[in-house]
Amino acid sequence: MHFANRSLPPLFAQHAAGIIQGKGLFTDLPVATWLASKSALLRVVQDAWYRYLKTLGLDGMRTGEPPPPDYVAKIEIPFEHSDVQVLVDSMFLDGSLHPLAVHSVPAGMPSWIKAGIVQDPAALQALVLKGIDGLIETTPTAAS
């Protein structure tokens, strides 16, 4: 639906969300908003992608957007599933989702994630600076 740049009218989105949530799925989450707003759904998917990459040990800089606000729902998406991989790959290729800029990709990473990451030399610098900041925070001072 969102791939065709269409969204559900709010009343229909609320009805569809009621059916979905009536089956015990995504309870207490803004399903109607996701059905009615492509940008709201993409924020959730984008954040889930970054969190998924973190579980694989990939850390880097978000490209094309700031970190998500606190109110964005945090759901787990089964990115390992082949049907999800095809959709996500298309979303990166058409620019709907933004890749994570990483300094390097470990050898054992699955090849299908490559559409959702970019190797960026600046990401290495950011990683080093983040490490330095962490050291500064944990270094004892004369006052401590």
Summary of the structure (lengths in Angstrom):
residues: 144
radius of gyration: 18.5
end to end distance: 57.7
largest distance: 63.0
contacts: 339
relative contact order: 0.12
helix: 53%
strand: 6%
